[in-house]
Amino acid sequence: MDISVISLLMPVSFSAGADENEQVQYFRQALEALGSANESITCHLTFHSKYIKLLINNDPQADKLIRRLISEKKLLCGPWYLTPNDCLAGGEALVKNLLLGNKICNEVGDIMKVGYSSLECSNNSQLPQIFNGFNIDTAFIPIINRSDLPHEFIWQGIDGSKAIVKCYYCKCLWSGEELIVPDKGVSQEKFDPTEASNIPALVVVNFEPEFDPGQVNKLVDILDVSENTRTELIALPDLFWKIKERNVASKLKVIKKISIPTGDSRGDYNTHNCARISAKNTHIEHLLQFYYEPLKVIQCQLSDEISGSEIQGYWESLLSLQDAASRCPENDNTQKNIINREYQALTNSINKSYSDTVASIFEELRQPAGFDEQYFAIVNPLPYRRTEIIEIDLDLPGDSTAEYISVEDHAGQKVSCINDPPINITPVFEHQDESPKKRYHCFLELTNIPAMGYKIYRVKPALRALSPKRKNISTSTNCLENNFIKVSINVNGTFDVYSKETGSVYNSVGYFLDTNYDHHGKLDISQRINSRTLQPTIKIIENNHLYAAYKIEYKYFRHENRENNRVKITLRLSLDRLSRFVNIDLNIVDKADNHKIDYYFPADFNVNHVYLDSRFSIEELSLLKILKKTSRFSMSINSLIALSNEVAGFTIISNEIRSVNLRVKPRAYVALPILDKKPQAVKSDLEQTGTSILKYKLSFCPYLGGGNSGQLLLDVYNRIFEVRPYILANATTLKKTQIEFLKIEPADLCYSTLKFAENSSNAVLRFFNPTRNIIQGKIQTYLPLRAVNVLSLEELVIEPLEIEDEHQVSLTVLPRKIVTLELKFSM
């Protein structure tokens, strides 16, 4: 058997907040050791192009050293900026990571064009297309415990893109006389050469500054002890060149349209810490990708300003934080607190930049200076028109005596509005005067909100409320109902959902299992609390013809010793007049230790299809292959998981939960891990009492269908990426009462990003076709277009597109394809 040894150079994993100069110094020492080594060795700096940038910025002379090592083939760099991992789930995060890494490596010499993946849970079926978009036709992925996958094969992605795959087995080489490997970051064991019979390719991770290139050759000698084994130290491009040569002589197996997740059914990676990290990463990623950067692009085009450096800095900070957070030990609470503060600081900074950008866009908007009137705008971050019911606080002057308000659009059309009695406040909105105000908490039904744009509304006092023409959402006790679904809340806090469109009923949805950990960290099902045996308090808190909500609250003690062991779970179950899904706002205040809570959604039907959204696609799991091994397993998700057959089905939508447990037989369910507090010896300053406060937003949608339509993702987008209100300041004139900056048609084409081009002042638009059908797409813009080019993901021009008129371009989008367009606007 041939064993290929690949030497990976990985800078020391520093704690959050570590001194940057110290990191750079250690990295330089490692490069100097590599430069002075007599051994013939090639090291791969695959995941840490960031350190090249840091080193050159701090020490310009290092540029010569790096260029020399690259020219001598001792160092291969790229393609990643930092290690990609499953805590950052979006496709745009992968693309941005590759773009940043490619840019840095291009500046110092050359990029290693090998699709080196460290992803263990989410090597989804679009990864070949993503790598192909950067002129990479190879994929080097972690070895997976699956008998159906050979060590070398051709991976054909869901769109038809192909990559030659080599599986690898990773060991960590530490300095010293003995070769040892860390076991899950805790214990260490000597390397066993007998493992070589199962090793297709061995990655040796070298940690500087003690890096000793001679140790790699020593490992090769240790492995090369069997007469049946030949071991060689090889560079990745050379390894794949040999594989390609073998493929010419003897064709490799082609494996089509398959996601390559782990087969782990335990879900050990889904710790309390990992869940929090994933949620924070996702919130910041979405804030950048769907709110701030698109509006910043629009603002710069409107003002002829060129400014994308701040956004690149934000992406670099996010990638650095997710890298540090993913490496943070579960019991290192000091570092977790530092990371949490840095996440919060980054979130606050992006939110402020977003608010400043919105204010700049509205700078030319003015309203009549009226004593008893107020104007506000609704900003839609998505390139699709929307009609929905929103919840908003609106202010009028403090001396207004009106108990009610009326809202109308720019054409004077009345908006259906319900408001609570006003309260007196001091102003909190930016760009307003400091006079006292009356605040009205309202529900509004807004129609035809422009795509990726805004619409202006006027609010003024009213003598009486508009008479509703429809009945309230809740017309009987513990019941929510509209034209699409009916929700009945049971005495134990679960709920039944009846879909009027499909005729299906889903019973006892939404129960908790709270399981205790024993002293060895193992789950003890004998110490389990099932919420179906509890009787929570149930109270209606909102009810009108637009919206209704119930509050369901559980309180119980986890252990017999009641002191500091209380668990409180609060649900806000809501439905509005237009919605096809039930919204669930879930809050946990947990003072107990050593337990795990999962939230269950049972499926009372035979599950034939399981779908989840992943990077630029909706994946369908191969249940036949999975069920040969286990009926219960875990998987990572981005925002949704859907179960269905030909007559029934439902979708769970979440913006915070990155992994789920699933059983498909004998009685199917989806279980969301919402709290996991394994035994710890040390608590942080913030956790002296053991208190955890967690918040989740979920939706349950009785949905029949799968990946054949973009409607499923559009429902997710509309739930997660909410329209945002912006209160306009008093002024003298009013211009542009509504604008639609960008619109994508049809809605089956799923929007991904509107961003700054990497190497120009132009805009880049990316979307994808999640369906199996060819789609004739259309892009409409408010600003006039002078040219549109089709780009690769690397942002190289593939071909120009013909512009039908200066505000519209059409194109054909093939099934499952990711499309990237360069938009050149006329100033």
C-alpha positions in Angstrom: 0.0 0.0 0.0 1.2 3.5 -0.8 0.9 6.1 2.0 1.3 9.8 1.1 2.5 12.1 3.9 1.5 15.8 3.7 3.2 18.3 6.0 0.8 21.0 7.1 2.3 24.1 8.8 -0.2 25.5 11.3 0.6 28.6 13.3 0.1 28.3 17.0 -3.6 28.6 18.0 -3.6 31.6 20.2 -6.3 32.5 22.7 -8.7 35.3 22.0 -7.2 38.6 22.7 -3.6 37.3 22.4 -0.9 39.8 21.4 -0.8 40.1 17.6 3.0 40.8 17.6 3.6 37.6 19.5 1.7 35.6 16.9 3.7 37.1 14.1 7.0 36.5 15.9 6.2 32.8 16.3 5.1 32.5 12.7 8.3 34.1 11.5 10.4 31.6 13.6 8.7 28.7 11.9 9.3 30.1 8.5 13.0 30.7 9.3 13.3 27.1 10.5 11.8 25.9 7.3 14.1 28.1 5.3 17.3 26.8 7.0 16.3 23.1 6.9 18.5 20.8 4.9 15.8 18.3 4.5 13.9 18.2 1.2 10.4 19.1 2.5 7.4 21.0 1.3 5.1 22.5 4.0 1.5 23.6 3.2 0.3 26.8 4.7 -3.2 26.0 3.6 -5.6 27.5 6.2 -3.6 30.5 7.5 -3.0 33.1 4.8 -4.0 35.6 7.4 -0.7 35.1 9.1 1.2 36.0 5.9 -0.6 39.3 5.8 0.1 39.9 9.5 3.7 39.1 9.1 4.3 41.3 6.0 2.4 44.2 7.6 4.5 44.0 10.8 7.8 43.1 9.1 8.1 44.2 5.4 11.4 42.2 5.1 9.4 39.0 5.6 8.0 39.3 2.2 11.4 38.3 0.7 11.5 35.2 3.0 8.1 34.1 2.0 8.7 34.6 -1.7 11.9 32.7 -1.5 10.3 29.7 0.3 7.5 29.7 -2.3 10.0 29.8 -5.2 12.0 27.0 -3.6 8.8 24.9 -3.3 9.4 24.6 0.4 6.1 26.5 1.1 2.8 26.2 -0.6 0.2 28.8 0.4 -3.6 28.9 0.2 -6.3 28.8 -0.8 -7.9 29.7 2.6 -7.7 32.9 4.7 -8.4 30.8 7.8 -9.6 27.4 8.7 -13.2 26.9 7.5 -15.4 25.0 10.0 -19.0 24.1 10.6 -19.6 26.9 13.1 -20.0 29.3 10.1 -22.6 27.6 8.0 -23.2 29.9 5.0 -21.9 29.5 1.5 -20.9 33.1 1.3 -18.6 32.6 4.3 -16.7 29.9 2.4 -16.5 32.1 -0.7 -15.3 35.1 1.3 -12.7 32.9 3.0 -11.4 31.7 -0.3 -11.4 35.2 -1.8 -9.4 36.7 1.1 -6.9 33.8 1.0 -6.5 34.0 -2.8 -5.9 37.8 -2.7 -3.1 37.5 -0.1 -1.4 34.5 -1.8 -1.5 36.3 -5.2 0.3 39.2 -3.7 3.3 37.1 -2.4 3.7 34.6 -5.2 1.3 31.8 -6.1 -1.8 30.0 -4.8 -2.0 26.3 -4.2 -5.0 25.3 -6.2 -6.1 22.3 -4.2 -9.5 22.1 -2.5 -8.3 21.3 0.9 -11.3 20.9 3.2 -11.3 20.7 7.0 -15.1 20.5 7.1 -16.2 17.4 8.9 -20.0 17.8 8.9 -20.8 19.9 5.9 -18.9 18.8 2.8 -22.2 19.4 0.9 -22.9 18.6 -2.7 -22.1 22.1 -3.9 -18.5 22.0 -2.7 -17.2 20.8 -6.1 -18.9 23.8 -7.8 -17.5 26.2 -5.2 -14.0 24.8 -5.7 -14.5 24.9 -9.5 -15.4 28.5 -9.2 -11.8 29.2 -8.0 -10.3 27.0 -10.8 -9.8 24.1 -8.4 -10.7 20.6 -9.6 -9.5 18.6 -6.6 -10.9 18.1 -3.1 -8.8 16.9 -0.1 -11.3 15.9 2.6 -11.2 14.2 6.1 -11.5 10.5 6.0 -15.1 9.5 6.6 -16.2 6.2 8.3 -18.3 5.1 5.4 -17.8 1.9 3.5 -19.5 3.3 0.4 -16.7 5.9 -0.2 -13.3 4.8 -1.7 -10.2 6.7 -0.7 -10.0 8.2 -4.2 -12.9 9.0 -6.4 -14.5 11.6 -8.7 -17.1 13.6 -6.8 -19.8 14.9 -9.1 -21.7 17.7 -7.3 -25.4 18.3 -7.4 -25.0 20.7 -10.5 -22.7 18.4 -12.4 -19.4 20.0 -11.4 -16.6 17.5 -10.7 -13.6 17.3 -8.4 -11.1 14.5 -7.9 -11.2 13.5 -4.2 -8.5 12.2 -2.0 -9.5 11.3 1.6 -7.0 12.0 4.4 -6.3 11.0 7.9 -4.9 13.7 10.2 -2.3 13.3 13.0 -0.6 16.0 15.0 3.2 15.9 15.2 4.6 17.6 18.3 8.3 18.4 18.7 10.4 16.0 20.8 11.9 12.6 20.4 8.6 10.7 20.5 5.8 11.1 18.0 2.5 11.5 19.9 -0.9 12.6 18.9 -3.6 14.4 21.0 -6.8 12.5 21.6 -9.7 14.9 21.3 -7.5 17.6 22.7 -7.2 15.9 26.2 -5.1 12.9 26.4 -2.1 11.9 24.3 -1.0 8.6 22.9 1.9 7.3 20.9 1.5 7.0 17.1 0.8 3.4 16.1 2.5 2.6 12.8 0.1 -0.4 12.4 -2.6 2.1 11.6 -0.9 2.6 8.3 -2.9 -0.1 6.6 -6.0 2.1 6.8 -4.3 5.4 5.9 -4.8 6.7 2.4 -3.0 10.0 3.1 -1.5 11.2 6.4 -1.6 14.9 7.2 1.1 15.8 9.8 0.3 19.1 11.5 3.4 20.9 12.6 3.0 23.5 15.3 5.5 26.3 15.4 7.6 27.8 16.9 9.2 24.5 17.9 8.8 23.3 14.4 11.4 20.8 13.3 11.2 19.8 9.7 13.3 16.7 10.4 10.5 15.2 12.5 8.4 14.8 9.3 11.1 12.7 7.7 11.4 10.7 10.9 7.7 9.9 10.7 8.1 8.7 7.1 10.8 6.3 8.2 8.6 5.0 11.0 5.7 4.3 8.6 8.0 2.8 5.9 8.7 -0.3 8.0 6.5 -2.8 6.2 7.5 -4.5 3.0 3.9 -4.1 1.8 3.9 -0.4 2.5 5.6 2.4 0.6 5.7 5.8 2.2 6.6 9.1 0.6 6.6 12.7 1.6 4.8 14.6 -1.1 3.3 18.0 -2.0 -0.4 18.1 -2.6 -0.3 19.3 -6.2 2.1 16.4 -7.0 -0.2 13.9 -5.2 -3.2 15.0 -7.3 -1.1 15.0 -10.5 -0.3 11.3 -9.8 -4.0 10.6 -9.1 -5.0 12.2 -12.4 -2.4 10.1 -14.2 -3.8 7.0 -12.6 -7.3 8.1 -13.6 -6.2 8.2 -17.2 -5.0 4.6 -17.0 -7.8 3.3 -14.8 -10.9 5.4 -14.4 -11.8 6.4 -10.8 -15.3 5.7 -9.5 -17.7 8.6 -10.0 -20.0 9.4 -7.1 -22.8 11.7 -8.0 -24.8 14.3 -6.2 -23.9 13.3 -2.7 -23.3 15.3 0.5 -20.5 13.9 2.5 -21.3 14.4 6.2 -19.9 12.4 9.1 -21.8 9.2 10.1 -21.7 10.2 13.8 -25.0 9.7 15.4 -24.0 10.9 18.8 -23.8 14.6 18.1 -20.9 15.1 20.5 -19.8 18.3 18.6 -23.1 19.9 19.6 -22.0 21.2 23.0 -23.4 24.1 24.8 -20.5 26.2 23.7 -20.6 25.2 20.0 -24.4 26.0 19.9 -23.7 29.5 21.1 -20.7 30.0 18.8 -22.8 28.9 15.8 -25.6 31.3 16.7 -23.3 34.2 17.1 -21.5 33.5 13.9 -24.7 33.2 11.9 -26.2 36.4 13.3 -23.1 38.4 12.3 -22.8 36.7 9.0 -26.5 37.5 8.2 -26.1 41.1 9.4 -23.2 41.6 7.1 -24.5 39.6 4.1 -28.1 40.6 4.0 -28.3 44.0 5.7 -25.2 46.1 5.9 -23.1 45.2 2.8 -26.0 45.4 0.2 -27.1 48.8 1.5 -23.5 50.0 1.6 -23.1 49.1 -2.0 -26.3 51.0 -2.9 -25.3 54.0 -0.8 -21.8 54.1 -2.5 -23.4 53.8 -6.0 -25.9 56.6 -5.2 -23.1 59.0 -3.9 -20.4 57.9 -6.3 -18.4 56.9 -3.2 -15.9 54.0 -3.2 -15.7 52.3 0.2 -15.5 48.6 0.7 -12.5 48.3 3.1 -14.6 48.5 6.2 -16.7 45.6 5.2 -13.6 43.5 4.3 -12.4 44.3 7.8 -15.6 43.1 9.3 -15.4 39.8 7.4 -11.8 39.3 8.5 -12.9 39.9 12.1 -15.7 37.4 11.8 -13.6 34.7 10.3 -10.9 35.3 12.9 -13.5 35.1 15.7 -15.1 31.9 14.4 -11.6 30.4 14.1 -10.7 31.3 17.7 -14.1 30.3 19.0 -14.0 26.9 17.4 -10.7 26.2 19.0 -11.7 27.4 22.5 -11.8 24.5 25.0 -15.3 23.9 26.5 -14.0 24.4 30.0 -11.9 27.6 29.3 -14.5 30.1 30.5 -12.1 33.0 30.7 -11.5 32.7 26.9 -15.2 32.2 26.3 -16.0 35.4 28.1 -13.3 37.3 26.0 -14.8 35.8 22.8 -18.3 36.7 23.8 -17.3 40.3 24.4 -15.5 40.5 21.0 -18.6 39.0 19.3 -20.8 41.7 21.0 -18.4 44.5 20.1 -18.4 43.3 16.4 -22.2 43.1 16.3 -22.5 46.6 17.8 -20.1 48.0 15.3 -21.8 46.5 12.3 -25.3 47.6 13.6 -24.0 51.2 13.9 -22.5 51.1 10.4 -25.8 49.8 9.1 -27.8 52.6 10.8 -25.4 55.2 9.5 -25.7 53.8 6.0 -29.5 53.8 6.1 -29.4 57.4 7.3 -27.1 58.3 4.4 -29.5 56.8 1.9 -32.4 58.7 3.3 -30.4 61.9 3.5 -32.2 63.4 0.6 -35.6 62.3 1.9 -37.6 65.0 3.7 -41.0 65.2 5.2 -43.4 68.1 5.8 -42.8 69.7 9.2 -46.2 68.8 10.8 -47.0 69.0 14.4 -49.2 65.9 14.5 -47.6 63.8 11.8 -44.7 61.4 11.6 -43.2 59.6 8.6 -41.4 56.3 8.6 -39.8 54.0 6.0 -39.9 50.2 5.8 -36.6 48.8 4.5 -36.7 45.4 2.8 -33.3 43.6 2.6 -34.4 41.0 0.1 -34.7 41.4 -3.7 -38.3 40.2 -3.7 -41.5 42.1 -3.1 -43.2 41.3 0.2 -46.6 41.6 1.8 -46.6 40.8 5.5 -47.7 41.9 9.0 -45.1 43.6 11.1 -44.9 44.6 14.7 -43.5 48.2 15.2 -43.3 51.1 17.7 -44.4 54.5 16.3 -44.0 57.9 18.0 -46.1 61.0 17.9 -45.6 64.4 19.7 -46.0 64.1 23.5 -49.0 66.5 23.8 -51.1 64.4 21.4 -54.3 63.2 23.1 -55.2 60.5 20.6 -55.6 57.0 21.8 -55.4 55.7 18.2 -53.3 56.3 15.2 -53.8 55.8 11.5 -51.2 54.8 8.9 -51.3 55.4 5.2 -48.9 55.0 2.3 -47.7 57.7 0.0 -50.8 57.4 -2.2 -53.1 58.0 0.8 -54.1 54.3 0.9 -55.1 53.3 4.5 -53.0 50.5 6.1 -54.7 48.0 8.4 -53.4 49.0 11.8 -54.0 47.8 15.4 -52.3 49.7 18.3 -52.1 49.5 22.0 -52.8 52.5 24.3 -49.9 55.0 24.0 -47.2 55.4 26.7 -45.1 58.5 27.4 -41.4 58.2 26.5 -38.2 60.1 26.0 -36.9 59.9 22.4 -34.7 57.0 21.5 -34.7 57.2 17.7 -31.7 58.7 16.0 -32.0 62.0 14.0 -35.1 63.1 16.0 -35.6 66.1 18.3 -35.6 65.6 22.1 -39.1 66.7 22.8 -41.4 64.3 24.7 -43.2 61.6 22.7 -46.1 59.2 22.9 -45.3 55.7 21.7 -47.8 53.4 20.1 -47.1 49.7 19.9 -48.7 48.6 16.5 -49.4 45.8 14.2 -49.5 46.8 10.5 -50.5 44.9 7.4 -48.1 46.2 4.7 -48.6 45.3 1.0 -46.1 45.3 -1.9 -43.0 46.4 0.0 -40.5 47.1 -2.8 -37.8 44.5 -3.5 -34.5 45.5 -1.8 -35.8 48.9 -1.3 -38.1 51.0 0.9 -41.5 52.4 1.1 -42.6 55.6 3.0 -45.6 55.7 5.3 -47.3 58.5 7.2 -48.7 58.1 10.8 -51.0 60.6 12.4 -53.5 60.7 15.3 -57.0 59.1 14.8 -60.2 59.7 16.6 -61.1 56.0 16.6 -59.7 52.7 15.5 -60.4 51.3 12.1 -63.3 48.8 12.3 -61.8 45.4 11.5 -63.5 43.5 8.6 -62.2 40.1 9.8 -62.5 38.1 13.0 -59.7 37.8 15.5 -57.0 35.2 15.1 -57.9 33.5 18.4 -61.6 32.9 18.5 -61.7 30.2 21.2 -59.6 29.2 24.2 -56.0 28.1 23.4 -56.6 28.3 19.7 -55.0 30.2 16.8 -56.5 30.2 13.3 -56.2 31.8 9.9 -57.1 30.8 6.4 -54.1 28.4 6.1 -53.7 26.6 9.5 -55.3 26.0 12.8 -53.3 25.6 16.0 -54.7 24.1 19.2 -52.7 24.3 22.3 -52.9 21.3 24.7 -52.8 21.5 28.5 -49.3 20.2 28.6 -48.0 23.0 26.3 -47.7 20.9 23.2 -49.8 21.9 20.2 -51.7 20.3 17.3 -51.5 21.9 13.9 -54.1 21.3 11.1 -53.1 22.3 7.6 -56.2 23.5 5.7 -54.3 23.3 2.4 -53.2 19.7 2.7 -55.7 18.3 5.2 -52.9 16.9 7.4 -52.9 17.0 11.2 -49.7 17.1 13.3 -50.3 16.1 16.9 -48.5 16.9 20.1 -45.9 19.1 18.5 -43.2 20.8 20.6 -42.3 18.9 23.8 -39.1 18.9 25.8 -37.0 16.1 27.2 -34.6 17.2 30.0 -32.0 14.5 30.7 -29.5 14.5 33.5 -25.7 13.8 33.2 -24.2 11.4 35.7 -20.8 12.0 37.3 -19.0 10.4 34.3 -20.7 12.8 31.8 -23.0 10.1 30.4 -26.7 10.8 29.9 -28.9 9.1 32.5 -32.4 8.5 31.0 -33.7 7.4 34.4 -33.3 11.0 35.5 -35.4 12.5 32.6 -38.2 15.0 32.7 -40.8 14.9 29.9 -42.7 18.1 29.4 -45.7 16.1 28.3 -46.3 15.2 31.9 -46.2 18.8 33.1 -48.9 21.5 33.2 -47.5 24.9 32.2 -49.4 28.2 32.6 -51.0 29.2 29.3 -52.1 32.8 28.7 -53.2 34.8 25.7 -51.1 38.0 25.4 -52.2 39.4 22.0 -55.3 38.9 20.0 -56.7 41.0 17.1 -57.6 40.4 13.5 -54.0 40.7 12.4 -52.1 38.8 15.0 -52.4 36.7 18.1 -50.0 35.1 20.6 -50.0 32.8 23.6 -47.5 32.6 26.4 -46.7 29.1 27.6 -44.4 28.9 30.7 -42.9 25.9 32.3 -41.2 26.1 35.8 -39.6 23.0 37.5 -36.7 22.0 39.6 -34.1 19.8 38.1 -33.0 18.0 41.3 -34.5 17.3 44.7 -32.3 20.0 46.2 -34.3 23.0 45.0 -31.7 25.7 45.7 -30.3 27.1 42.4 -31.8 24.2 40.4 -34.8 25.9 38.8 -35.5 25.7 35.1 -37.9 28.1 33.4 -38.8 27.7 29.7 -41.1 30.3 28.2 -42.7 29.9 24.7 -44.4 32.7 22.8 -46.6 30.9 20.2 -47.9 33.3 17.6 -49.7 33.4 14.3 -50.6 36.3 12.0 -53.3 36.5 9.4 -51.0 36.0 6.4 -48.7 33.3 7.8 -48.5 29.7 6.8 -46.3 28.8 9.8 -46.5 29.0 13.5 -43.8 31.2 15.1 -42.1 30.0 18.3 -40.1 32.4 20.4 -38.3 30.2 23.0 -36.5 31.6 26.1 -34.7 29.5 28.7 -33.5 30.6 32.1 -31.6 27.7 33.5 -30.0 27.6 37.0 -29.4 23.9 37.1 -26.2 22.1 36.1 -25.3 18.8 34.4 -28.3 18.3 32.1 -29.4 18.5 28.5 -32.7 19.8 27.0 -34.0 18.8 23.5 -37.1 20.2 21.8 -39.0 17.5 19.9 -41.2 17.7 16.8 -42.8 14.2 16.1 -43.8 13.2 12.7 -47.0 11.1 12.6 -46.3 9.9 9.0 -43.9 7.7 7.2 -40.9 9.8 6.3 -39.7 9.3 2.7 -37.8 12.5 2.2 -35.5 14.6 4.4 -34.3 18.0 3.2 -32.0 20.5 4.7 -30.6 23.7 3.4 -26.8 23.9 3.0 -24.4 26.0 1.1 -26.1 27.3 -2.0 -28.6 24.4 -2.1 -31.3 22.3 -0.6 -29.9 18.8 0.1 -32.0 15.6 0.1 -30.6 12.9 2.4 -30.2 9.4 1.1 -32.3 7.6 3.6 -31.8 4.2 2.1 -28.0 4.4 2.7 -28.4 5.9 6.2 -31.0 3.5 7.4 -28.7 0.6 6.6 -26.5 1.8 9.5 -28.8 3.6 12.0 -32.4 4.9 12.4 -31.2 7.8 14.5 -28.5 10.3 13.5 -27.4 13.9 13.8 -26.7 16.4 11.1 -25.8 20.0 10.6 -28.2 22.5 9.1 -28.1 26.1 8.1 -31.7 27.3 8.7 -34.2 24.5 8.0 -34.9 20.8 8.0 -38.0 19.3 6.3 -39.6 15.9 6.5 -42.2 14.7 4.1 -43.9 12.0 2.0 -46.4 12.3 -0.8 -49.3 13.4 1.5 -47.8 15.1 4.5 -44.8 17.0 5.6 -43.4 19.8 7.8 -40.5 22.2 8.0 -38.6 23.5 11.0 -37.0 26.9 10.5 -34.3 28.2 12.9 -31.8 31.0 12.8 -29.8 29.9 15.8 -29.7 26.1 15.8 -27.0 24.6 13.6 -27.5 20.8 14.2 -30.4 18.5 14.8 -31.0 14.9 15.8 -33.3 13.0 13.6 -35.0 9.6 13.8 -37.0 8.3 10.8 -38.1 4.9 12.0 -40.1 3.4 13.8 -41.6 6.7 14.9 -40.0 9.7 13.3 -39.1 13.0 15.0 -36.8 16.0 14.8 -35.0 16.9 18.1 -33.4 20.3 18.5 -30.7 20.5 21.1 -31.4 23.8 22.9 -29.3 23.4 26.0 -26.3 21.2 26.8 -24.5 21.7 30.2 -22.1 18.9 30.6 -20.3 18.6 34.0 -17.5 21.2 34.4 -15.0 21.7 37.2 -14.7 25.4 36.6 -17.3 28.1 36.0 -16.7 31.5 34.6 -17.3 34.8 36.4 -20.6 35.1 34.4 -21.6 31.6 35.5 -21.0 31.5 39.2 -24.6 30.5 39.9 -24.8 28.2 36.9 -27.4 30.4 35.2 -27.8 30.2 31.5 -30.1 32.5 29.5 -30.8 31.3 25.9 -33.1 32.6 23.3 -34.3 31.0 20.1 -36.6 31.9 17.2 -38.2 28.9 15.5 -41.1 28.3 13.1 -43.1 25.2 12.4 -44.5 25.1 8.9 -46.8 22.3 7.7 -45.3 22.1 4.2 -45.6 19.5 1.5 -42.8 19.5 -1.0 -39.0 19.5 -1.2 -36.1 20.8 -3.2 -38.0 21.2 -6.4 -39.0 24.7 -5.7 -37.4 27.9 -4.3 -40.5 28.6 -2.3 -39.2 26.7 0.7 -36.1 28.9 0.9 -38.1 32.0 0.3 -40.3 31.2 3.3 -37.1 30.8 5.3 -35.8 34.2 4.0 -39.0 36.0 4.9 -39.0 34.6 8.4 -35.3 35.3 9.1 -34.5 38.4 7.2 -37.2 40.7 8.5 -38.1 44.1 7.1 -36.8 47.0 9.3 -38.4 50.3 10.2 -36.6 53.6 10.0 -38.1 56.7 11.6 -37.6 59.7 9.4 -36.7 63.1 10.8 -38.7 66.3 10.6 -37.8 68.4 7.5 -39.3 70.4 4.7 -39.8 68.4 1.6 -40.5 64.8 0.7 -38.9 63.0 -2.2 -38.8 59.4 -3.5 -41.6 57.9 -1.6 -40.5 54.4 -2.6 -37.6 52.8 -4.5 -36.9 49.3 -5.6 -33.1 49.1 -5.9 -32.8 45.5 -7.0 -35.3 42.8 -7.9 -34.7 39.1 -8.9 -37.4 37.2 -10.8 -38.7 34.6 -10.4 -38.6 33.9 -6.7 -37.3 30.4 -7.3 -33.9 32.0 -7.9 -32.5 32.4 -4.4 -30.5 35.5 -3.5 -27.2 35.2 -1.8 -25.4 38.5 -1.8 -24.9 42.0 -3.2 -21.4 43.0 -2.4 -18.4 45.1 -3.5 -16.2 43.6 -6.2 -12.8 42.5 -4.8 -10.7 44.5 -7.3 -12.9 47.3 -8.6 -15.6 49.7 -7.5 -18.4 47.7 -9.2 -21.1 45.7 -7.5 -21.3 41.9 -7.5 -24.6 40.0 -7.3 -24.8 36.3 -6.5 -27.8 34.0 -6.5 -28.5 30.3 -7.1 -31.0 28.0 -8.6 -32.0 25.3 -6.0 -34.3 23.5 -8.4 -33.9 20.8 -10.9 -35.3 23.0 -13.6 -33.9 25.5 -16.1 -35.0 29.0 -15.1 -35.3 32.1 -17.2 -34.2 34.8 -14.8 -34.6 38.5 -14.8 -32.6 41.2 -12.9 -34.1 44.7 -12.5 -32.2 47.6 -11.1 -33.2 51.2 -10.0 -29.8 52.5 -11.0 -29.0 52.4 -14.8 -26.7 49.7 -16.0 -23.9 50.2 -18.5 -22.5 46.6 -18.5 -23.1 43.2 -16.9 -20.6 40.4 -16.8 -20.9 36.7 -15.7 -18.1 36.0 -13.3 -16.6 33.0 -11.7 -16.7 32.8 -7.9 -13.1 34.0 -8.0 -14.5 37.0 -9.8 -12.8 36.5 -13.2 -14.9 37.5 -16.2 -16.5 34.5 -18.1 -18.7 36.4 -20.5 -20.7 39.6 -20.9 -24.5 39.6 -20.8 -26.6 41.6 -23.2 -28.6 44.4 -21.4 -32.2 44.6 -22.6 -32.5 48.2 -21.4 -30.5 50.2 -18.9 -32.5 48.8 -16.0 -32.9 45.1 -16.9 -31.0 42.1 -17.9 -32.2 38.5 -18.5 -30.3 35.2 -18.4 -30.8 31.5 -18.4 -29.9 29.7 -15.1 -29.2 26.0 -15.3 -30.3 23.6 -12.5 -28.5 23.9 -9.2 -26.1 26.5 -10.5 -24.5 29.4 -8.6 -24.5 32.6 -10.7 -22.2 35.5 -10.0 -22.7 38.8 -11.9 -20.7 41.9 -12.1 -23.0 45.0 -12.3 -21.5 48.2 -13.7 -23.8 51.1 -13.1 -23.9 54.4 -14.9 -23.0 57.1 -12.4 
